[in-house]
Amino acid sequence: MKTILVLFSFFLISCGSRSVNLQKEKTEQKENTQISETTKSEITDQRTAETSYKLSETAFGFSIEPINGNASFNLNFGGQEISGETSGKMNFTTSDKQEEKATKETHNIRTTYQTHTSYQTHTSYKSVLKNKQTERKAYPVWIWILTGVFLAVLAQLLWSMVKPKFNFFK
């Protein structure tokens, strides 16, 4: 019986009033990052080609004019001796023509390179924070003393009523 009384006392002590503060905090964060980079480079190359050449031209010519009487002639033509008589006058002409030509070619080559790089980052962050605070309110000491005395008196009263009905408690 005394054990029941002690357990009942602990039960009453644990049944004190309390307040519970439950906090639930949710955090959700999304972050999108995009980085773009464009690189452009240009290369200009100039190539020049020069060509020059010389032309030389030699022309031989002759003309015959009639004259009165006969004339004799001696001619050395290309290492060959020619001689004879003519009734005309021969005129030999030689012309040398020299021509010099130069050609200059310039090529401009322009090359352009363009590179586009893009990076994307998707970041998702979720957080759940639960915070539970329990606060018990304590009763003053005099209430516990009064409750203890009341329970002791009640237990004695019940004991005196139950004891005569059961014989095995002797």
PyMOL commands that set and color helices and strands:
alter all, ss='L'
color gray80, all
select helices_A, chain A and resi 2-14+141-165
alter helices_A, ss='H'
color red, helices_A
select strands_A, chain A and resi 18-77+80-136
alter strands_A, ss='S'
color yellow, strands_A
deselect
rebuild
show_as cartoon
